[in-house]
Amino acid sequence: MNLSVVPDTEYQIRNLYPKKQTSVAEYTRPMSAAPVGTREISRHAVRAELARVAFNRFCLTGFNQVTFTDLSEAAGVSRSTFLRYFGTKEDVVLFVFDPVGDVITDALDAERANQDDWSRLRNALESAVRFLVRDVQELVTILGLIEQTPALCARLREKQAEWRPEIVARLQKTTSTTDGSSVIANVRVAAALEILWIVLGRWSASDGQEDLGKLLDAAFAAFSTPARQQTDAPL
């Protein structure tokens, strides 16, 4: 898949979110609620704009070929200033994924505690997908760059590992089942996160044409009782 330059659209506006926060509700804070500090808004606005400029340069030149000096010149800031906002090139590209762990965690709310863990995890992944897919071609381009760049794949795996403890804790806290073992919860969350990247990879390979909901259903169906029985059947 050929990489294309992300147009100067609403990229920086859609990405004005904190890297770490207590609730996904912060992303859609109502106007009557206490406002986010001006300093925080300014910092994340700058990060979003730097990420936009950098990603376009990565697409034009290649991730491995671009240096922080190149990025700072393209953005019109000093190299030290750029490094204050992003410590690695990988984090610049993966900026859009920063809130995904919180999106999944907050989707595992108590209102769904009457569902089994797999159903709740599947619904939580759907929330994450909705969060990510706001511009199909943009996300397809980002996923394409990640797939072609081992360093980005490795850093995304690290992020996934960073999200897992909080997702596991929320799953255990709100589960209605008796098998609340941390081992079982960790396995289920690890499998669900793997499903997310497999599904996004398949969707990206179709240039965003396949239905993500159907892909999620197909992936989770692999863990259904009939599917497991078929897998365990003797040859």
C-alpha positions as YAML, in Angstrom:
chain: A
units: angstrom
residues:
- id: 1
  name: MET
  ca: [0.00, 0.00, 0.00]
- id: 2
  name: ASN
  ca: [1.37, 3.40, -0.98]
- id: 3
  name: LEU
  ca: [1.59, 5.92, 1.81]
- id: 4
  name: SER
  ca: [-0.03, 9.27, 1.24]
- id: 5
  name: VAL
  ca: [0.35, 12.61, 2.94]
- id: 6
  name: VAL
  ca: [-2.35, 13.35, 5.49]
- id: 7
  name: PRO
  ca: [-4.13, 16.55, 4.42]
- id: 8
  name: ASP
  ca: [-4.27, 19.60, 6.65]
- id: 9
  name: THR
  ca: [-7.79, 18.94, 7.86]
- id: 10
  name: GLU
  ca: [-9.07, 18.66, 11.44]
- id: 11
  name: TYR
  ca: [-6.15, 16.45, 12.49]
- id: 12
  name: GLN
  ca: [-4.86, 18.70, 15.24]
- id: 13
  name: ILE
  ca: [-8.34, 19.51, 16.54]
- id: 14
  name: ARG
  ca: [-9.35, 15.86, 16.78]
- id: 15
  name: ASN
  ca: [-6.16, 15.06, 18.64]
- id: 16
  name: LEU
  ca: [-6.37, 17.64, 21.44]
- id: 17
  name: TYR
  ca: [-6.42, 15.03, 24.20]
- id: 18
  name: PRO
  ca: [-4.25, 14.41, 27.23]
- id: 19
  name: LYS
  ca: [-1.78, 11.56, 27.07]
- id: 20
  name: LYS
  ca: [-2.92, 10.32, 30.47]
- id: 21
  name: GLN
  ca: [-6.24, 11.09, 32.16]
- id: 22
  name: THR
  ca: [-8.82, 9.64, 34.51]
- id: 23
  name: SER
  ca: [-11.75, 9.29, 32.13]
- id: 24
  name: VAL
  ca: [-12.53, 9.23, 28.45]
- id: 25
  name: ALA
  ca: [-15.33, 11.67, 29.29]
- id: 26
  name: GLU
  ca: [-12.58, 14.28, 29.37]
- id: 27
  name: TYR
  ca: [-12.39, 14.05, 25.57]
- id: 28
  name: THR
  ca: [-16.00, 15.17, 25.26]
- id: 29
  name: ARG
  ca: [-16.25, 17.39, 28.31]
- id: 30
  name: PRO
  ca: [-19.55, 19.35, 28.26]
- id: 31
  name: MET
  ca: [-19.27, 23.13, 28.09]
- id: 32
  name: SER
  ca: [-20.82, 23.50, 31.54]
- id: 33
  name: ALA
  ca: [-18.14, 21.38, 33.18]
- id: 34
  name: ALA
  ca: [-14.96, 22.78, 34.67]
- id: 35
  name: PRO
  ca: [-12.66, 23.70, 31.77]
- id: 36
  name: VAL
  ca: [-9.36, 22.03, 31.04]
- id: 37
  name: GLY
  ca: [-6.47, 24.27, 32.02]
- id: 38
  name: THR
  ca: [-5.27, 26.64, 29.32]
- id: 39
  name: ARG
  ca: [-1.75, 25.36, 29.75]
- id: 40
  name: GLU
  ca: [-2.87, 21.75, 29.12]
- id: 41
  name: ILE
  ca: [-4.87, 22.74, 26.05]
- id: 42
  name: SER
  ca: [-1.90, 24.66, 24.68]
- id: 43
  name: ARG
  ca: [0.53, 21.77, 25.26]
- id: 44
  name: HIS
  ca: [-1.66, 19.19, 23.58]
- id: 45
  name: ALA
  ca: [-2.47, 21.54, 20.71]
- id: 46
  name: VAL
  ca: [1.25, 21.91, 20.09]
- id: 47
  name: ARG
  ca: [1.78, 18.14, 20.29]
- id: 48
  name: ALA
  ca: [-1.01, 17.55, 17.80]
- id: 49
  name: GLU
  ca: [0.41, 20.08, 15.34]
- id: 50
  name: LEU
  ca: [3.94, 18.70, 15.67]
- id: 51
  name: ALA
  ca: [2.59, 15.17, 15.10]
- id: 52
  name: ARG
  ca: [0.74, 16.31, 11.98]
- id: 53
  name: VAL
  ca: [3.79, 17.98, 10.46]
- id: 54
  name: ALA
  ca: [6.04, 15.05, 11.39]
- id: 55
  name: PHE
  ca: [3.72, 12.42, 9.97]
- id: 56
  name: ASN
  ca: [3.57, 14.17, 6.63]
- id: 57
  name: ARG
  ca: [7.37, 14.24, 6.56]
- id: 58
  name: PHE
  ca: [7.55, 10.54, 7.43]
- id: 59
  name: CYS
  ca: [5.20, 9.73, 4.56]
- id: 60
  name: LEU
  ca: [7.19, 11.82, 2.09]
- id: 61
  name: THR
  ca: [10.71, 10.79, 3.11]
- id: 62
  name: GLY
  ca: [10.43, 7.55, 5.08]
- id: 63
  name: PHE
  ca: [10.38, 6.98, 8.81]
- id: 64
  name: ASN
  ca: [13.96, 5.76, 9.17]
- id: 65
  name: GLN
  ca: [15.38, 8.50, 6.97]
- id: 66
  name: VAL
  ca: [13.87, 11.41, 8.93]
- id: 67
  name: THR
  ca: [15.76, 12.91, 11.89]
- id: 68
  name: PHE
  ca: [14.56, 15.14, 14.70]
- id: 69
  name: THR
  ca: [16.49, 17.94, 13.05]
- id: 70
  name: ASP
  ca: [14.41, 17.42, 9.90]
- id: 71
  name: LEU
  ca: [11.21, 17.40, 11.94]
- id: 72
  name: SER
  ca: [12.06, 20.53, 13.89]
- id: 73
  name: GLU
  ca: [12.93, 22.40, 10.70]
- id: 74
  name: ALA
  ca: [9.66, 21.31, 9.07]
- id: 75
  name: ALA
  ca: [7.71, 22.44, 12.13]
- id: 76
  name: GLY
  ca: [9.60, 25.71, 12.49]
- id: 77
  name: VAL
  ca: [10.80, 25.02, 16.02]
- id: 78
  name: SER
  ca: [14.15, 24.17, 17.56]
- id: 79
  name: ARG
  ca: [15.21, 20.56, 17.95]
- id: 80
  name: SER
  ca: [15.18, 20.90, 21.75]
- id: 81
  name: THR
  ca: [11.64, 22.27, 21.64]
- id: 82
  name: PHE
  ca: [10.44, 19.32, 19.54]
- id: 83
  name: LEU
  ca: [12.08, 16.90, 21.97]
- id: 84
  name: ARG
  ca: [10.24, 18.48, 24.89]
- id: 85
  name: TYR
  ca: [6.97, 17.28, 23.36]
- id: 86
  name: PHE
  ca: [8.08, 13.93, 21.90]
- id: 87
  name: GLY
  ca: [11.01, 11.90, 23.14]
- id: 88
  name: THR
  ca: [11.04, 9.45, 20.22]
- id: 89
  name: LYS
  ca: [9.95, 9.40, 16.59]
- id: 90
  name: GLU
  ca: [7.82, 6.37, 17.39]
- id: 91
  name: ASP
  ca: [5.75, 8.33, 19.90]
- id: 92
  name: VAL
  ca: [5.12, 11.03, 17.30]
- id: 93
  name: VAL
  ca: [3.49, 8.55, 14.91]
- id: 94
  name: LEU
  ca: [1.65, 6.67, 17.66]
- id: 95
  name: PHE
  ca: [0.29, 9.85, 19.25]
- id: 96
  name: VAL
  ca: [-3.19, 9.02, 17.92]
- id: 97
  name: PHE
  ca: [-3.21, 5.73, 19.89]
- id: 98
  name: ASP
  ca: [-2.38, 7.28, 23.27]
- id: 99
  name: PRO
  ca: [-5.98, 7.31, 24.61]
- id: 100
  name: VAL
  ca: [-6.95, 3.82, 23.38]
- id: 101
  name: GLY
  ca: [-6.22, 2.10, 26.69]
- id: 102
  name: ASP
  ca: [-8.43, 4.57, 28.54]
- id: 103
  name: VAL
  ca: [-11.17, 4.23, 25.93]
- id: 104
  name: ILE
  ca: [-11.25, 0.45, 26.44]
- id: 105
  name: THR
  ca: [-11.03, 0.71, 30.21]
- id: 106
  name: ASP
  ca: [-13.90, 3.18, 30.52]
- id: 107
  name: ALA
  ca: [-16.04, 1.10, 28.16]
- id: 108
  name: LEU
  ca: [-15.87, -1.77, 30.66]
- id: 109
  name: ASP
  ca: [-18.34, -0.02, 32.93]
- id: 110
  name: ALA
  ca: [-20.60, -1.53, 35.56]
- id: 111
  name: GLU
  ca: [-23.69, -1.13, 33.37]
- id: 112
  name: ARG
  ca: [-22.44, -4.04, 31.29]
- id: 113
  name: ALA
  ca: [-21.58, -6.21, 34.27]
- id: 114
  name: ASN
  ca: [-24.47, -8.57, 33.42]
- id: 115
  name: GLN
  ca: [-22.66, -9.59, 30.23]
- id: 116
  name: ASP
  ca: [-19.90, -12.17, 30.03]
- id: 117
  name: ASP
  ca: [-16.33, -10.95, 29.83]
- id: 118
  name: TRP
  ca: [-15.93, -11.72, 26.12]
- id: 119
  name: SER
  ca: [-19.03, -9.70, 25.20]
- id: 120
  name: ARG
  ca: [-17.85, -6.78, 27.30]
- id: 121
  name: LEU
  ca: [-14.39, -6.87, 25.79]
- id: 122
  name: ARG
  ca: [-15.84, -7.05, 22.29]
- id: 123
  name: ASN
  ca: [-18.01, -3.99, 23.02]
- id: 124
  name: ALA
  ca: [-15.04, -2.17, 24.51]
- id: 125
  name: LEU
  ca: [-13.00, -2.82, 21.38]
- id: 126
  name: GLU
  ca: [-15.83, -1.43, 19.30]
- id: 127
  name: SER
  ca: [-15.58, 1.77, 21.35]
- id: 128
  name: ALA
  ca: [-11.85, 1.89, 20.64]
- id: 129
  name: VAL
  ca: [-12.42, 1.36, 16.92]
- id: 130
  name: ARG
  ca: [-15.01, 4.15, 16.81]
- id: 131
  name: PHE
  ca: [-12.53, 6.42, 18.54]
- id: 132
  name: LEU
  ca: [-9.78, 5.65, 16.03]
- id: 133
  name: VAL
  ca: [-11.74, 5.57, 12.77]
- id: 134
  name: ARG
  ca: [-12.75, 9.18, 12.35]
- id: 135
  name: ASP
  ca: [-10.87, 9.58, 9.09]
- id: 136
  name: VAL
  ca: [-10.60, 6.30, 7.20]
- id: 137
  name: GLN
  ca: [-7.75, 7.22, 4.86]
- id: 138
  name: GLU
  ca: [-5.76, 8.85, 7.63]
- id: 139
  name: LEU
  ca: [-5.91, 5.75, 9.84]
- id: 140
  name: VAL
  ca: [-5.20, 3.44, 6.89]
- id: 141
  name: THR
  ca: [-2.09, 5.51, 6.14]
- id: 142
  name: ILE
  ca: [-0.93, 5.44, 9.76]
- id: 143
  name: LEU
  ca: [-1.45, 1.67, 10.02]
- id: 144
  name: GLY
  ca: [0.41, 1.19, 6.76]
- id: 145
  name: LEU
  ca: [3.41, 3.11, 8.06]
- id: 146
  name: ILE
  ca: [3.36, 1.09, 11.30]
- id: 147
  name: GLU
  ca: [3.22, -2.21, 9.41]
- id: 148
  name: GLN
  ca: [6.22, -1.24, 7.29]
- id: 149
  name: THR
  ca: [8.32, -0.06, 10.25]
- id: 150
  name: PRO
  ca: [9.55, -2.63, 12.82]
- id: 151
  name: ALA
  ca: [10.36, 0.08, 15.38]
- id: 152
  name: LEU
  ca: [6.78, 1.34, 15.28]
- id: 153
  name: CYS
  ca: [5.39, -2.19, 15.61]
- id: 154
  name: ALA
  ca: [7.59, -2.76, 18.67]
- id: 155
  name: ARG
  ca: [6.59, 0.53, 20.32]
- id: 156
  name: LEU
  ca: [2.91, -0.18, 19.70]
- id: 157
  name: ARG
  ca: [3.37, -3.53, 21.45]
- id: 158
  name: GLU
  ca: [4.89, -1.68, 24.39]
- id: 159
  name: LYS
  ca: [1.88, 0.62, 24.56]
- id: 160
  name: GLN
  ca: [-0.40, -2.40, 24.49]
- id: 161
  name: ALA
  ca: [1.47, -3.87, 27.46]
- id: 162
  name: GLU
  ca: [1.17, -0.53, 29.29]
- id: 163
  name: TRP
  ca: [-2.63, -0.49, 28.83]
- id: 164
  name: ARG
  ca: [-3.22, -4.07, 29.93]
- id: 165
  name: PRO
  ca: [-2.96, -3.77, 33.76]
- id: 166
  name: GLU
  ca: [-5.65, -1.07, 33.98]
- id: 167
  name: ILE
  ca: [-7.94, -2.90, 31.56]
- id: 168
  name: VAL
  ca: [-7.53, -6.13, 33.56]
- id: 169
  name: ALA
  ca: [-8.27, -4.32, 36.82]
- id: 170
  name: ARG
  ca: [-11.45, -2.77, 35.42]
- id: 171
  name: LEU
  ca: [-12.57, -6.09, 33.94]
- id: 172
  name: GLN
  ca: [-12.13, -7.83, 37.30]
- id: 173
  name: LYS
  ca: [-13.80, -5.00, 39.20]
- id: 174
  name: THR
  ca: [-16.96, -5.03, 37.08]
- id: 175
  name: THR
  ca: [-17.27, -8.70, 36.18]
- id: 176
  name: SER
  ca: [-20.39, -10.63, 37.18]
- id: 177
  name: THR
  ca: [-18.75, -14.04, 36.86]
- id: 178
  name: THR
  ca: [-17.09, -16.07, 39.60]
- id: 179
  name: ASP
  ca: [-13.92, -16.81, 37.63]
- id: 180
  name: GLY
  ca: [-12.30, -13.50, 38.56]
- id: 181
  name: SER
  ca: [-8.80, -14.96, 38.54]
- id: 182
  name: SER
  ca: [-6.14, -12.47, 37.53]
- id: 183
  name: VAL
  ca: [-4.62, -15.10, 35.25]
- id: 184
  name: ILE
  ca: [-7.91, -15.58, 33.39]
- id: 185
  name: ALA
  ca: [-8.50, -11.83, 33.17]
- id: 186
  name: ASN
  ca: [-4.97, -11.21, 31.86]
- id: 187
  name: VAL
  ca: [-5.34, -13.90, 29.22]
- id: 188
  name: ARG
  ca: [-8.69, -12.54, 28.06]
- id: 189
  name: VAL
  ca: [-7.46, -8.96, 27.88]
- id: 190
  name: ALA
  ca: [-4.26, -9.99, 26.09]
- id: 191
  name: ALA
  ca: [-6.31, -11.93, 23.54]
- id: 192
  name: ALA
  ca: [-8.72, -9.01, 23.07]
- id: 193
  name: LEU
  ca: [-5.87, -6.55, 22.44]
- id: 194
  name: GLU
  ca: [-4.36, -8.95, 19.94]
- id: 195
  name: ILE
  ca: [-7.74, -9.16, 18.21]
- id: 196
  name: LEU
  ca: [-7.81, -5.37, 17.95]
- id: 197
  name: TRP
  ca: [-4.54, -5.23, 15.99]
- id: 198
  name: ILE
  ca: [-5.38, -8.24, 13.82]
- id: 199
  name: VAL
  ca: [-8.74, -6.70, 12.93]
- id: 200
  name: LEU
  ca: [-7.22, -3.27, 12.24]
- id: 201
  name: GLY
  ca: [-4.54, -4.91, 10.10]
- id: 202
  name: ARG
  ca: [-7.13, -6.77, 8.02]
- id: 203
  name: TRP
  ca: [-9.23, -3.63, 7.71]
- id: 204
  name: SER
  ca: [-6.22, -1.58, 6.65]
- id: 205
  name: ALA
  ca: [-5.24, -4.19, 4.05]
- id: 206
  name: SER
  ca: [-8.71, -3.74, 2.53]
- id: 207
  name: ASP
  ca: [-8.04, 0.01, 2.35]
- id: 208
  name: GLY
  ca: [-10.73, 0.57, 4.94]
- id: 209
  name: GLN
  ca: [-13.45, -1.18, 2.92]
- id: 210
  name: GLU
  ca: [-14.24, -4.14, 5.18]
- id: 211
  name: ASP
  ca: [-16.76, -3.75, 8.00]
- id: 212
  name: LEU
  ca: [-14.90, -3.48, 11.30]
- id: 213
  name: GLY
  ca: [-17.89, -4.66, 13.32]
- id: 214
  name: LYS
  ca: [-18.12, -7.86, 11.29]
- id: 215
  name: LEU
  ca: [-14.37, -8.38, 11.60]
- id: 216
  name: LEU
  ca: [-14.59, -8.03, 15.38]
- id: 217
  name: ASP
  ca: [-17.50, -10.50, 15.49]
- id: 218
  name: ALA
  ca: [-15.58, -13.01, 13.38]
- id: 219
  name: ALA
  ca: [-12.49, -12.70, 15.56]
- id: 220
  name: PHE
  ca: [-14.35, -13.12, 18.85]
- id: 221
  name: ALA
  ca: [-16.31, -16.03, 17.38]
- id: 222
  name: ALA
  ca: [-13.02, -17.94, 17.31]
- id: 223
  name: PHE
  ca: [-13.26, -18.08, 21.12]
- id: 224
  name: SER
  ca: [-16.84, -19.34, 21.17]
- id: 225
  name: THR
  ca: [-17.58, -22.81, 22.57]
- id: 226
  name: PRO
  ca: [-18.36, -24.42, 19.16]
- id: 227
  name: ALA
  ca: [-15.18, -22.98, 17.68]
- id: 228
  name: ARG
  ca: [-13.08, -24.32, 20.55]
- id: 229
  name: GLN
  ca: [-14.71, -27.73, 20.30]
- id: 230
  name: GLN
  ca: [-13.97, -27.84, 16.58]
- id: 231
  name: THR
  ca: [-10.35, -26.89, 17.22]
- id: 232
  name: ASP
  ca: [-10.00, -29.56, 19.90]
- id: 233
  name: ALA
  ca: [-11.56, -32.28, 17.74]
- id: 234
  name: PRO
  ca: [-9.18, -35.15, 16.86]
- id: 235
  name: LEU
  ca: [-7.78, -35.25, 13.33]
...
